Amino acid sequence: MFKRGDPDEAVSILLLAEPPLTYHAMKIYIRLHKWEKALELASSHYESNEWYLIILLWYRSLYLDSHKESILEEEKSIYRSYFEKHQETIDNHQDLISEEETRMSNDERCIT
């Protein structure tokens, strides 16, 4: 679905999986720089996993740094200082989320 140009349909399919593959769905929006949609998705799943929001903010910070977007320097420094402190934790947790969603998805396929 995603390769045919319909990322919303691809995201819907990922979210229908049992368990929902929220991280992978969020990554589609991040890769397309659809930050508001990624934020909506991360926010709607905040109670189940607050790391979605933190990872999204980390990707947004990297994007802003690399594209030299006109943004308040204060906002960039807030992002930068937070993620420099928590970089290793974020990297580890990002890998764990992806592995867990993949494992759970594979477990579901074996059951059905």
N, C-alpha and C positions, 0 to 999 in steps of 0.2 A: 504494500500500500504506500509506504513512504517513498519508495523510488519512483512511483507514478505521480508524485507531486501532491499527495494528500496527507500532510503530516497530522492533521487533526484526526483523521480516521485511524492512522497508525497508533496515535496516542490512545484513542478509545479502545482499540484492541488490546494494547498493553495493560490498560487499566481494568479490562474485563477478565484478565487472567486471574487465576486463583493460586496464590495471592497476587494482588495487583503489582505490576512491575513499575512502580512509581518512579524509581530512579531512572530507568531507561526511558520512560515517557518524558520525564523532565529534561533529559539529555537531548532529546529530539528538538525541543524548543530552544535549548541553549545553543545547539549547533546552528540553528536558523536565526539566532539572535532575536528571538521572540521573548524578550525578557518579561513582559507583563503576563504572558500566558504561563511561562515557567513559574513566575511568582504566584499566580493563582493556584497552580497545581501544588507547589510546595506548601503554600498556606493552607490549602484544603486538607492536606495530609499531615499538618504540623503536629496534631495530637498523637498520631501513631509514630511519627519519627521527626523530631525537631531538626535532625541533621540535614534533611532535604533543604531547608531554608538556609542553613549555614553554608552548605555546599554551593547552592545557587548564588549566594552573595560572594563567595570566593571566586566563582567563574566570572561573575559580573565585574569584580575588582580586576581580575586579569585582563578582561576585555577592555576595560577603561584605560588601564595602564598601557596596553599594547596599541590602542587606536588613538590615543591622545585626544579623546573626546573632550569637548569643552564642558568641564564639570568643575564644581567648586573644589579647589585644592584641599580644603578641609575635609570634604567627604572622602576623597581618595586617601588622605592620610589616616582617616578613621579605619577604612577597610584594610589598608596596608598594615597598620600597627596590630590590628586584631588578628589578621591571618598570619603575620610573621610569628606571633606568639603561639598560635595553634596549628601551624602548618603540618607538623608530623601527625597530630591527632586527626586532622581533617583528611589527610591522605590515607591514613589507616582506616578510618571510618568509611570513607568513600569506597575503598576496596571491599570492606566487609559488607556494606549494603549491596553492592553489585553481586558479590559471591553468594550472599544469602538469598537474594531474589532469584538468581540463576539456579541455585540448589533447590529452593522450594518449588520452582517451576518444573525442574526435572523430577522431583519427588511426586508432584501431582500427575505428571505424565505416566509414571510407573504405576500409580494407583488405579488410574482409569483405564 
